[in-house]
Amino acid sequence: MGNHGMEDLIPLVNRLQDVMGRVGQSSSLHLPQIVVVGGQSAGKSSVLENFVGRDFLPRGSGIVTRRPLILQLLHADSEYGEFLHCQRKKFTDFDEIRKEIEEETRRLTGSNKGICPVPINLRIHSPHVLNLTLVDLPGITKVPVGDQPADIEYQIRDMIMQFICKDNCLVLAVTPANTDLANSDALKLAKDVDPQGQRTIGVITKLDLMDEGTDAREILENRLLPLRRGYIGVVNRSQKDIDGKKDIKAALLAEKKFFLSHPAYKHMAENMGTPYLQRTLNQQLTNHIRETLPAFSCHLQSQFLALNKEAEEYRQYSSEDPARRTKTLLQLVQRLAVDFEKLIEGSGDKVDTANLSGGARINRIFHEQFPCELVKIESDERKMRQEINYAIRNIHGVRTGLFTPDLAFEAIVKKQISRLKGPCLKFIDLVSQELITTVYECINKLSSFPKLRDETERIVTTEIHEQENKCRDQVLLLIGIQLAYINTKHEDFIGFTNAQQTYNHSNKTGKAGNQGVASPSSLIVIRKGWLTISNIGIMKGGAKEFWFILTAESLSWFKDDEEKEKKYMLPLDNLKLRDVEKGFMSSKFIFAVFNTELRNVYKDYKCLELACNSQEELDSWKASLLRAGVYPEKVPVDKQGNGAENSTDPQLERQVETIRNLVDSYMSIVYKTIRDLMPKTIMHLMINSVKEFISSELLAQLYALGECSALMDESPEQQKHREEVLCKHAALKEALAVIGEISTSTCTTPLPPPVDSSWIQSSSPSLPKNTATDAKPVIRGLAPQAHRAPTAPTAPTAPTAGPQQPNRAPCVPRRQPPAIPNVK
């Protein structure tokens, strides 16, 4: 009667099945079990009923089994059935069991012929069964019937694969003897997930219905079309027997008589039939459980430990205890403050490697976006010259001026300073948006308490806007201070005396960045990264990507990031950059560098067009080039313009150039001051203030609302999640206790040696992710005779249906049918 050394092992695993099934976790834990796979009308239901000795499964035409049935057979003194969804109710009438299966199936699948992957758990206690756990699945079908969906075949195959792809599952492949075994869908699916045949047991049904003069002897002896675990033949009741209510006991006696009297099977009758199949499955499932138990226990333990902390928190929380609510509120606010500070200040805990955090995004605004906005104002050369020209002429009026008017300089400088308001206020808006985004990231963790989340969001967002307004006022004050007094005695200001000397150096600021750097700085790397040279590769088969290194004196590129094969080094002297419009079909963001003296920058090319993958990357490269002294192109003065540019007065030209140099010098001081003060102002008035507010004032404002109890009301989703976590944690704890009762001291039957199973055609070219896709069957000739190791059978074919295995042509995988949307 099976493995007596472990006779309690299968019932204990059944307890695990029930424990985890109550919380919907049975399928995710991969419990050891036997899954019955076969086509429609292959005899699966009859095999299961023969095990029980009772008629209890639904019957009919088409797909009858439309939900997985987890059938747990337990040896007991009395005979009755129990459903997991009808606990504490015993079914002694097996007709009622059939009706309950049909009703429970209709409950989820409706009255049509659709299927559902949610299993039905049925436990049968009987003195006529051995301890066994089987899963009955819908039969494999090809053609939709009635109102079945068009992709019913794929739905069924997907459901079967979800069960049999698990390493803890034994596959009972059922095939009728009156069909071609080599084309058995059950064996094809089994081979997809078990190419070595370690988990596949073959069952041959309908041996009594084979054509006269044919038999399946060579198949059952595992000599023709062999399986590693072999085949077992059974004879079920015919449809006429079922309609005539033939007793299963009588059918088992008729089966025994068939094998003993049949000339092809009588020599192996002891290893054929339903009782032998039941004993074999009991033994093999027991051995399989024993082999997989350690890994299964580790998997269970890891899930239990992963839930421990969360379950402990939920156990301590009582929604009705005011003290517990208050404590939870305090903890959540403290955690919010810590999370916000980590996102702003940076932290080594749980570093996000996929996206920039709030602090890193703000840093990018500080040092990349804001400097670029300032340079855009500074680089509008034509507009500045035009304004200087008009200012000088308007100050002189009808008179002809002999000297450069300082009022023109002051007017232009003040206008340039006033233009700083736009970029500075935009700067504040960008930082404010990033702060709000960062706060949202932290507040989302309060989603368990919707009212608390909403009030916290309102209070903190209001505080950010208040600090934003204060910061705006302060920035406008800074700009007003710059406008109030033009300090021409500043140590960095060139003055009127030196302005004329810079007549031929109108690009002084740009050249200072390129040439006024000490030689050691050439070793300082400002930036590294991949860029595509888009204009050079056009004639050579397409743009090419290179690894670029930017220093204070040069821009170099290499073949790859190993930096071994240098392609070119471009000095930064006299280099400028300009934007390039995206191509019609291009997804790249492009900028160009060129020489202001119209020299070639690389070979015969006047400019290099460099492409990035994103606007963010483009802005970052521009900011890095600014640090290296490579500035945007200034719009050249148009000598063909209107009255202002048409002047040919040399004195006026000198005055315009002098004031332009003075403005350039003074505004570089202002830009430097603003670039330095703006991040400091925003950091002090906005970021640090909001951080301090969250850590010290937020809790007080929440208490001031006067409805702290209501704030801590859980959302329905959170209540459900908390109950699920606690239930799952309790189930895992109980499951571990069940495993602790299991003793694995027993002798096990060794697995038969590998056989050549290449005769089975794979059902699909691609295997599931968790199958041994790279494993190949080991060819060791013909398998041993069936009597040497009890094993299970698959669908038989007539011996005359094909030649012996060595002469078989290599099989070609069947062409995949068209893919069906939303079907795995």
C-alpha positions in Angstrom: 0.0 0.0 0.0 2.6 2.6 -1.0 5.6 3.9 0.9 5.0 2.9 4.6 8.1 4.8 5.7 6.4 8.0 4.7 2.7 7.1 4.7 1.8 10.4 6.4 3.8 12.6 4.0 1.0 13.1 1.4 -1.7 13.9 4.0 0.7 16.5 5.4 1.3 18.1 2.0 -2.5 18.1 1.6 -2.7 20.1 4.8 -0.3 22.5 3.2 -2.5 22.7 0.1 -5.5 23.6 2.3 -3.6 26.0 4.5 -2.3 28.0 1.5 -5.4 27.5 -0.6 -7.4 29.5 2.0 -5.4 32.6 1.2 -5.1 31.9 -2.5 -1.4 31.0 -2.3 -1.4 27.3 -3.2 -0.4 27.9 -6.8 2.4 30.4 -6.0 4.1 28.0 -3.5 4.5 25.2 -6.1 3.4 22.4 -3.8 4.4 18.9 -5.0 1.5 17.3 -6.8 0.5 15.2 -9.9 -1.1 17.0 -12.8 -3.3 15.0 -15.2 -2.9 16.2 -18.8 -4.6 14.9 -21.9 -6.9 15.6 -24.7 -10.7 15.6 -24.6 -12.2 12.1 -24.2 -8.7 10.7 -23.4 -10.1 8.9 -20.3 -8.7 11.3 -17.6 -12.0 11.4 -15.7 -12.4 7.7 -15.8 -8.9 7.1 -14.4 -9.7 9.4 -11.5 -13.0 7.8 -10.8 -11.4 4.4 -10.9 -9.0 5.6 -8.2 -11.9 6.6 -6.0 -14.2 3.8 -7.0 -17.1 6.2 -7.4 -18.8 8.2 -10.1 -18.4 11.8 -9.0 -17.0 13.8 -11.9 -19.2 15.8 -14.4 -19.7 14.2 -17.7 -21.0 15.4 -21.1 -19.8 16.5 -24.5 -17.2 19.1 -25.2 -15.2 20.6 -22.4 -16.6 19.3 -19.1 -13.7 20.1 -16.8 -13.5 23.9 -17.1 -11.7 24.7 -13.8 -8.7 22.9 -12.3 -9.8 20.3 -9.8 -7.3 19.6 -7.0 -8.3 16.1 -5.9 -6.8 14.9 -2.6 -7.4 11.2 -1.8 -6.9 10.2 1.8 -7.1 6.6 3.1 -9.7 6.5 5.9 -12.2 4.2 7.5 -15.3 6.1 6.3 -16.1 7.4 2.9 -17.1 11.0 2.2 -16.0 14.2 0.4 -15.2 17.7 1.5 -14.8 21.0 -0.5 -12.5 23.7 0.6 -15.1 26.3 -0.2 -17.7 24.4 1.8 -15.8 23.8 5.0 -17.3 21.6 7.7 -19.8 20.1 5.3 -19.4 16.4 4.5 -20.7 15.0 1.2 -21.6 11.3 1.6 -23.6 11.2 -1.7 -21.2 11.3 -4.6 -24.0 12.6 -6.9 -24.1 15.7 -4.7 -20.3 16.0 -5.1 -20.8 16.1 -8.9 -23.5 18.7 -8.6 -21.4 20.9 -6.3 -18.5 20.7 -8.8 -20.8 21.8 -11.6 -22.3 24.6 -9.6 -19.0 25.9 -8.4 -17.7 25.8 -12.0 -20.7 27.8 -13.2 -20.2 30.3 -10.4 -17.0 31.6 -12.0 -17.2 30.5 -15.7 -20.9 31.0 -16.3 -23.1 28.7 -18.3 -21.0 28.8 -21.5 -18.0 26.6 -22.2 -15.4 29.1 -21.0 -12.6 28.1 -18.6 -11.2 29.7 -15.4 -7.8 29.0 -13.8 -9.1 29.3 -10.2 -9.0 25.7 -8.8 -11.7 23.7 -7.0 -10.3 21.8 -4.0 -11.9 18.5 -3.3 -10.8 16.0 -0.6 -12.1 12.5 -0.6 -11.7 10.1 2.4 -12.2 6.5 1.6 -11.0 3.0 2.6 -10.5 2.2 -1.1 -7.9 4.9 -2.0 -4.3 5.4 -1.4 -3.0 8.8 -0.3 -2.6 10.8 -3.4 -2.9 14.4 -4.7 -3.9 15.0 -8.3 -4.9 18.0 -10.4 -7.4 17.4 -13.1 -7.2 20.0 -15.9 -9.4 20.8 -18.9 -8.8 18.5 -21.9 -6.8 19.9 -24.8 -9.1 20.9 -27.6 -8.5 22.3 -31.1 -11.8 23.7 -32.3 -14.1 26.1 -30.4 -17.6 24.8 -29.7 -20.7 26.8 -29.2 -20.0 30.2 -27.6 -16.4 29.3 -26.7 -13.8 32.0 -27.4 -11.8 31.6 -30.6 -8.6 31.2 -28.6 -9.9 28.4 -26.3 -7.0 26.2 -27.4 -4.4 28.7 -26.3 -6.3 29.4 -23.0 -6.2 25.8 -22.1 -2.6 25.3 -23.1 -1.7 28.4 -21.1 -3.5 27.0 -18.0 -1.8 23.6 -18.4 1.6 25.2 -18.7 1.1 27.3 -15.6 0.8 24.0 -13.6 3.3 21.7 -15.3 6.1 24.1 -15.7 6.8 24.0 -11.9 9.6 21.7 -11.0 7.6 20.3 -8.0 5.0 18.9 -10.4 4.8 15.4 -11.8 3.0 15.2 -15.2 0.6 12.3 -15.8 0.3 12.3 -19.6 -2.9 10.4 -20.6 -3.2 9.3 -24.2 -5.7 6.8 -25.8 -4.3 3.7 -27.3 -6.3 4.1 -30.5 -4.5 7.4 -31.5 -1.0 8.1 -32.7 1.2 8.3 -29.6 3.9 10.2 -31.5 1.4 13.1 -31.9 0.1 13.1 -28.4 -0.5 16.7 -27.2 0.0 15.7 -23.6 3.5 14.3 -24.3 4.4 17.3 -26.4 3.5 19.7 -23.6 5.3 17.5 -21.1 8.5 17.5 -23.1 8.4 21.3 -23.4 8.8 21.7 -19.6 10.5 18.4 -18.9 12.9 17.6 -21.7 14.9 15.0 -19.6 11.7 13.1 -18.8 12.3 13.2 -15.0 8.8 14.3 -14.2 6.7 12.6 -16.9 4.6 9.5 -16.4 2.8 8.0 -19.4 -0.7 6.4 -19.1 -2.3 4.5 -22.0 -6.1 4.2 -21.9 -8.6 2.4 -24.2 -6.4 -0.6 -24.8 -9.6 -2.6 -25.3 -10.6 -0.4 -28.2 -7.6 -1.0 -30.4 -8.2 -2.4 -33.9 -8.2 -6.2 -34.1 -4.8 -7.6 -34.6 -3.0 -4.6 -33.1 -1.7 -4.1 -29.6 0.5 -1.7 -27.6 2.9 -4.3 -26.2 6.1 -2.7 -27.4 5.0 0.7 -26.1 4.0 -0.7 -22.6 7.3 -2.5 -22.5 8.9 0.9 -23.1 10.8 -0.4 -26.2 8.9 1.6 -28.8 8.6 5.4 -28.3 10.2 5.1 -24.8 9.7 7.4 -21.7 12.1 7.6 -18.9 9.4 6.6 -16.3 7.7 4.3 -18.8 4.0 3.7 -19.4 1.2 2.0 -17.5 -1.9 0.7 -19.3 -5.4 0.9 -18.0 -8.8 -0.1 -19.2 -11.7 2.2 -18.3 -15.4 1.7 -18.6 -16.9 2.4 -22.0 -19.6 5.0 -22.5 -22.1 2.1 -22.7 -20.9 0.8 -19.3 -21.2 4.3 -17.9 -24.7 4.8 -19.3 -25.7 1.4 -17.9 -24.4 2.3 -14.5 -21.8 -0.4 -14.4 -20.2 -0.6 -11.0 -16.6 0.5 -10.9 -15.6 -2.5 -8.8 -16.9 -4.7 -11.5 -15.1 -2.6 -14.1 -11.8 -3.1 -12.1 -12.3 -6.8 -12.1 -13.0 -6.7 -15.9 -9.8 -4.7 -16.3 -7.8 -7.3 -14.4 -9.3 -10.1 -16.4 -8.5 -8.2 -19.7 -4.8 -8.0 -18.9 -4.6 -11.6 -17.6 -6.3 -13.0 -20.6 -4.8 -10.8 -23.4 -1.9 -12.7 -25.1 0.1 -9.5 -25.6 -0.2 -8.2 -22.0 -0.6 -11.2 -19.7 3.1 -11.5 -19.0 3.1 -8.0 -17.5 -0.5 -8.0 -16.0 0.9 -7.3 -12.5 2.4 -4.0 -13.8 -0.8 -2.9 -15.5 -4.2 -1.7 -14.4 -5.7 1.0 -12.2 -4.6 -0.4 -8.8 -1.0 -0.7 -10.0 -1.1 2.9 -11.4 -2.5 4.1 -8.1 0.3 2.4 -6.1 2.9 3.7 -8.5 1.7 7.3 -8.4 1.6 7.0 -4.6 5.2 5.8 -4.5 6.5 8.3 -7.0 4.6 11.3 -5.5 6.0 10.4 -2.1 9.5 10.1 -3.4 9.1 13.4 -5.3 7.8 15.2 -2.2 10.8 13.8 -0.3 13.3 15.1 -2.9 11.7 18.6 -3.3 10.9 19.2 0.4 14.2 20.9 1.4 14.0 23.5 -1.4 10.3 23.9 -0.8 10.8 24.5 2.9 13.5 27.2 2.1 11.1 28.9 -0.3 8.4 28.9 2.4 10.8 30.2 5.0 12.0 33.1 2.8 8.4 34.2 2.1 7.6 34.0 5.9 10.6 36.2 6.8 9.8 38.7 4.1 6.3 39.2 5.6 7.4 39.2 9.2 8.1 42.9 9.7 4.9 44.1 7.8 2.7 41.5 9.6 4.2 42.6 13.0 3.3 46.2 12.3 -0.2 45.3 11.2 -0.7 43.2 14.3 0.3 46.1 16.6 -2.0 48.5 14.8 -5.5 48.7 16.1 -7.9 50.9 14.2 -10.1 51.3 17.3 -7.3 52.2 19.8 -6.8 56.1 20.0 -3.4 55.7 21.5 -2.3 53.4 18.8 -3.7 55.8 16.1 -1.7 58.7 17.7 1.5 56.7 17.8 1.1 55.6 14.2 0.4 59.2 13.1 3.6 60.3 14.9 5.6 57.5 13.2 4.3 58.3 9.8 5.1 62.0 10.0 8.6 61.3 11.3 9.1 58.8 8.5 7.9 61.4 6.0 10.4 63.9 7.3 13.3 61.4 7.1 12.3 60.3 3.6 12.1 63.9 2.3 15.5 64.8 3.7 17.0 61.7 2.2 15.6 62.5 -1.2 16.9 66.1 -1.0 20.2 65.6 0.7 21.0 62.2 -0.7 21.5 58.9 1.1 23.3 55.7 0.6 20.2 53.7 1.7 18.2 52.2 -1.1 19.9 54.2 -3.9 17.7 54.6 -7.0 19.7 53.5 -10.0 16.9 54.1 -12.5 15.9 57.8 -11.9 17.3 60.9 -10.4 16.0 61.8 -6.9 14.6 65.2 -6.0 17.9 66.6 -4.7 19.8 65.5 -7.8 17.2 67.0 -10.1 17.4 70.3 -8.2 21.2 70.2 -8.5 20.8 69.8 -12.2 18.6 73.0 -12.3 21.2 74.8 -10.2 24.3 74.1 -12.3 23.0 73.2 -15.8 19.7 74.7 -16.6 20.1 78.1 -14.9 23.5 78.9 -16.3 22.2 78.1 -19.8 19.3 80.5 -19.3 21.7 83.3 -18.3 24.0 82.7 -21.3 21.0 83.0 -23.6 20.6 86.6 -22.4 24.3 87.4 -22.6 24.7 86.0 -26.1 22.2 88.3 -28.0 25.0 90.4 -29.6 22.9 92.1 -32.3 20.2 93.3 -29.9 22.8 94.7 -27.4 24.7 96.7 -30.1 21.4 98.1 -31.4 20.4 99.2 -27.9 23.8 100.8 -27.3 23.6 102.6 -30.6 20.2 104.0 -29.9 21.1 105.0 -26.3 24.2 107.0 -27.4 22.4 108.8 -30.2 19.3 109.6 -28.0 21.6 110.9 -25.2 23.4 113.3 -27.7 20.1 114.4 -29.3 20.7 116.9 -32.0 24.2 117.5 -30.9 27.3 115.5 -32.0 29.0 113.9 -29.0 32.7 114.1 -28.7 32.9 111.7 -25.7 31.4 108.3 -24.9 28.4 109.0 -22.6 28.5 107.1 -19.3 24.7 107.4 -19.1 24.4 105.1 -22.1 26.5 102.5 -20.3 24.3 102.8 -17.2 21.1 102.6 -19.1 22.2 99.4 -21.0 23.5 97.8 -17.8 20.3 98.4 -16.0 18.3 97.0 -18.9 20.4 93.9 -19.0 20.1 93.4 -15.2 16.3 93.8 -15.5 16.3 91.0 -18.0 17.5 88.7 -15.3 14.1 88.6 -13.6 12.7 86.2 -16.2 15.3 83.5 -15.8 15.5 83.9 -12.0 11.8 83.6 -11.5 11.7 80.6 -13.9 14.5 79.2 -11.8 12.3 79.5 -8.7 9.3 77.9 -10.5 11.4 74.9 -11.6 12.8 74.3 -8.1 9.3 74.7 -6.6 7.9 72.1 -9.0 10.7 69.7 -8.1 10.0 70.2 -4.4 6.3 69.4 -4.9 7.2 66.3 -6.9 9.5 65.1 -4.2 6.9 65.7 -1.5 4.4 63.7 -3.6 6.9 60.8 -3.8 7.1 60.8 0.0 3.4 61.4 0.7 2.3 58.5 -1.6 3.5 56.2 1.2 0.6 57.5 3.3 -1.9 56.2 0.8 -3.1 53.7 3.4 -4.7 56.7 5.2 -6.4 58.9 2.5 -7.5 61.7 4.8 -4.0 62.0 6.3 -2.4 61.9 2.9 -4.7 64.6 1.5 -4.3 66.9 4.5 -0.5 66.4 4.6 -0.3 67.2 0.9 -2.4 70.4 1.3 -0.4 71.7 4.3 3.0 71.0 2.8 2.1 72.3 -0.7 0.8 75.5 0.9 4.0 75.9 2.8 6.0 75.4 -0.4 4.0 78.1 -2.2 4.5 80.5 0.7 8.2 80.0 0.8 8.2 80.3 -3.0 6.6 83.8 -2.7 9.2 84.8 -0.1 11.9 83.6 -2.3 10.5 85.5 -5.3 10.5 88.7 -3.2 14.0 88.1 -2.1 15.2 87.5 -5.6 13.5 90.6 -6.9 15.2 92.4 -4.0 18.6 91.1 -5.1 18.0 92.3 -8.6 16.7 95.7 -7.2 19.9 96.0 -5.2 22.0 95.4 -8.4 19.9 98.1 -10.2 20.2 100.6 -7.3 23.9 101.2 -7.7 26.2 100.5 -10.6 29.6 100.0 -9.0 32.1 101.0 -11.6 34.9 100.8 -9.0 34.6 97.0 -8.7 38.0 95.3 -8.7 37.0 93.1 -11.7 35.5 95.9 -13.8 37.8 97.0 -16.6 36.8 100.7 -16.5 36.7 103.2 -19.3 40.4 103.5 -19.6 40.9 99.8 -20.5 37.7 99.4 -22.5 39.2 100.9 -25.7 42.2 98.5 -25.4 39.8 95.6 -25.8 38.4 96.8 -29.1 39.8 93.8 -31.0 38.8 91.4 -28.3 35.1 91.6 -28.2 34.9 87.9 -27.3 37.1 88.4 -24.2 34.9 86.4 -21.9 34.8 83.4 -24.2 38.5 83.5 -24.8 39.3 83.8 -21.1 37.6 80.5 -20.6 39.6 78.8 -23.4 43.0 80.3 -22.9 43.3 81.7 -19.4 43.4 78.3 -17.8 46.5 77.1 -16.1 48.1 74.1 -17.7 47.4 71.6 -14.8 43.7 72.2 -15.5 44.0 70.4 -18.8 44.1 67.2 -16.8 40.8 68.0 -15.0 38.0 66.0 -16.7 34.8 68.0 -16.8 32.6 65.4 -18.4 32.6 62.0 -20.0 29.9 60.3 -22.1 28.6 58.9 -25.4 27.8 61.3 -28.2 27.0 60.6 -31.9 28.8 62.5 -34.6 25.9 62.9 -36.9 27.3 64.9 -39.8 30.5 63.0 -40.4 29.0 59.5 -40.8 26.4 60.5 -43.4 28.8 59.6 -46.3 30.1 56.5 -44.5 27.0 54.5 -43.9 25.4 56.5 -41.0 26.3 58.5 -37.9 28.7 56.9 -35.4 28.8 56.9 -31.7 32.0 57.7 -29.8 33.1 58.1 -26.2 33.8 61.8 -25.5 36.0 63.3 -22.8 35.7 67.1 -22.1 38.5 68.8 -20.2 39.2 72.5 -19.6 41.4 72.7 -22.8 40.2 70.0 -25.2 37.4 67.8 -26.4 38.6 64.3 -27.2 36.8 61.2 -28.5 37.6 57.5 -28.4 36.3 54.4 -30.1 34.8 53.1 -26.8 34.7 53.8 -23.1 37.8 51.8 -22.5 39.6 55.0 -23.7 42.4 53.0 -25.4 41.9 54.0 -29.1 41.8 57.9 -29.3 40.2 59.1 -32.5 40.9 62.9 -32.2 41.6 65.7 -29.7 40.0 69.0 -30.5 41.4 72.1 -28.7 38.8 74.4 -27.2 40.5 77.7 -28.4 38.0 79.9 -30.4 35.3 77.2 -30.2 31.6 78.2 -29.9 28.5 76.1 -29.9 25.1 76.5 -31.5 21.8 74.6 -31.6 20.9 72.4 -34.6 17.3 71.7 -35.5 16.2 68.0 -35.3 15.8 66.2 -38.5 12.4 65.2 -39.8 12.8 61.5 -38.8 15.4 62.0 -36.1 14.8 61.3 -32.4 18.2 62.8 -31.5 18.9 66.2 -29.9 21.8 67.9 -31.7 24.2 70.8 -31.1 27.2 71.8 -33.1 30.7 73.2 -32.2 32.6 75.4 -34.6 35.6 77.7 -34.8 35.0 81.4 -34.7 37.9 82.0 -37.1 36.2 79.8 -39.7 38.9 77.1 -39.5 38.2 73.5 -39.9 37.5 71.8 -36.5 38.0 68.2 -37.8 39.6 67.2 -41.1 37.6 69.0 -43.8 34.6 69.8 -41.6 33.9 73.4 -40.5 31.7 72.1 -37.6 31.0 69.0 -35.6 27.3 68.1 -35.1 27.0 66.1 -31.9 23.8 64.2 -31.0 22.3 63.2 -27.6 19.4 60.9 -26.8 17.5 63.3 -24.7 16.9 67.0 -24.0 18.2 66.5 -20.5 21.5 65.1 -21.8 21.8 68.0 -24.3 21.4 70.6 -21.5 23.9 68.8 -19.4 26.5 68.8 -22.2 25.9 72.5 -22.9 26.4 73.3 -19.2 29.7 71.3 -19.2 30.9 73.2 -22.3 30.1 76.5 -20.6 32.3 75.4 -17.6 35.0 74.7 -20.1 34.6 78.2 -21.7 32.8 77.2 -24.9 29.9 79.6 -25.1 26.9 79.8 -27.4 27.3 81.6 -30.7 26.6 85.3 -30.6 24.5 86.7 -33.3 26.7 88.6 -35.7 26.2 92.3 -36.3 24.2 92.8 -39.4 25.7 95.7 -41.4 22.6 95.7 -43.7 20.1 96.6 -41.0 18.0 99.6 -40.5 19.1 103.1 -39.5 21.0 102.1 -36.4 23.3 99.7 -38.2 23.6 101.8 -41.4 25.7 104.4 -39.6 29.2 104.7 -40.9 30.4 107.2 -38.3 33.7 105.8 -37.0 33.4 107.8 -33.7 30.0 106.3 -33.0 31.3 102.8 -33.9 34.1 103.3 -31.4 31.7 104.5 -28.7 29.4 101.5 -29.3 32.3 99.1 -29.1 33.6 100.8 -25.9 30.3 100.7 -24.1 29.7 97.1 -25.3 33.0 96.1 -23.7 32.1 97.9 -20.5 28.7 96.3 -20.4 30.3 92.9 -21.1 32.7 93.4 -18.2 30.2 94.6 -15.7 27.5 92.1 -16.6 30.0 89.2 -16.2 30.4 90.5 -12.6 26.6 90.5 -12.2 26.1 87.1 -13.8 28.8 85.6 -11.5 27.1 87.1 -8.5 23.6 86.0 -9.5 24.9 82.5 -10.4 26.3 82.3 -6.9 23.5 83.9 -4.9 20.5 82.3 -6.6 21.1 78.7 -5.5 22.0 79.9 -2.0 18.9 82.0 -1.7 16.6 79.2 -2.9 18.4 76.7 -0.7 17.9 78.9 2.4 14.4 80.3 1.8 12.7 77.3 0.1 14.4 74.0 0.5 15.8 74.2 4.0 12.6 76.0 5.2 10.3 73.3 3.8 12.6 70.6 5.2 12.4 72.3 8.7 8.7 72.7 8.4 8.0 69.0 7.7 10.3 67.9 10.6 9.0 70.3 13.2 5.8 72.1 12.2 3.8 69.6 10.2 2.7 67.4 13.1 1.5 70.5 15.0 -0.6 71.7 12.1 -2.1 68.2 11.7 -3.1 68.2 15.4 -4.5 71.7 15.0 -7.1 70.3 12.6 -8.8 68.8 15.7 -9.7 65.5 13.9 -6.7 63.3 14.4 -8.8 60.3 14.8 -10.5 60.8 11.4 -7.1 61.3 9.8 -6.1 57.8 10.7 -9.1 56.0 9.1 -7.8 53.3 6.8 -8.8 53.1 3.2 -10.8 50.0 2.2 -7.9 48.8 0.0 -5.5 49.1 3.0 -7.9 47.2 5.3 -8.1 44.4 2.7 -4.4 44.4 2.2 -3.7 44.3 6.0 -6.1 41.3 6.3 -4.5 39.5 3.4 -1.0 40.0 4.8 -2.0 38.8 8.3 -3.8 35.8 6.8 -0.9 34.9 4.5 1.5 35.3 7.4 -0.6 33.0 9.6 -0.9 30.5 6.8 2.9 30.5 6.2 3.5 30.0 9.9 1.1 27.1 10.0 2.6 25.7 6.9 6.1 25.8 8.4 4.7 24.0 11.5 3.2 21.3 9.2 6.6 20.9 7.5 8.2 20.5 10.9 6.1 17.4 11.5 7.4 15.7 8.3 9.9 13.0 8.7 11.9 12.2 5.5 13.5 9.0 6.8 12.6 6.5 4.1 14.0 4.5 1.2 13.3 5.9 -2.2 13.0 4.2 -5.6 15.8 5.5 -7.9 14.8 7.3 -11.1 15.2 5.1 -14.2 18.1 6.0 -16.5 17.5 8.5 -19.4 16.1 7.3 -22.7 16.0 8.8 -26.2 12.7 10.8 -26.2 13.5 12.7 -29.4 10.5 11.0 -31.0 8.3 13.5 -29.1 7.7 16.6 -31.1 7.9 19.8 -29.2 4.6 21.7 -29.0 6.3 25.1 -29.5 9.7 26.4 -30.4 10.0 28.6 -27.3 9.8 27.1 -23.8 8.5 28.7 -20.6 11.0 30.8 -18.7 11.2 28.5 -15.7 11.9 25.3 -17.7 15.2 23.8 -18.6 15.4 25.2 -22.1 19.0 24.2 -22.6 18.7 20.6 -21.4 19.0 17.9 -24.1 17.8 14.3 -23.9 20.6 11.9 -23.3 20.6 9.1 -25.8 21.5 5.7 -24.3 19.8 3.3 -26.6 16.6 1.6 -25.7 15.1 1.8 -22.2 14.9 -1.2 -19.9 11.9 -3.4 -19.9 8.8 -2.2 -18.0 9.1 -4.9 -15.3 12.5 -3.6 -14.2 11.2 -0.3 -12.8 7.5 0.5 -12.3 6.7 3.6 -14.4 3.8 5.3 -16.1 2.5 5.2 -19.7 1.5 7.5 -22.5 -0.7 7.2 -25.5 -0.1 4.1 -27.6 0.0 3.4 -31.3 -0.3 0.2 -33.1 3.0 -1.6 -33.4 2.7 -1.6 -37.1 2.1 2.2 -37.3 5.8 2.9 -37.7 9.3 1.4 -37.7 11.5 1.0 -34.7 13.0 4.1 -33.0 16.5 3.9 -34.5 15.0 4.2 -38.0 12.7 7.1 -37.3 13.4 10.3 -39.2 14.2 13.3 -37.0 11.0 15.1 -36.0 10.3 18.7 -37.1 8.7 21.0 -34.5 5.1 21.8 -35.4 4.5 25.3 -36.8 3.2 27.7 -34.1 -0.4 28.9 -34.7 -0.9 32.6 -35.0 -0.5 34.5 -31.7 -3.7 35.5 -29.9 -3.7 38.9 -28.1 -3.6 38.8 -24.3 -2.8 35.1 -24.2 0.5 34.0 -22.7 
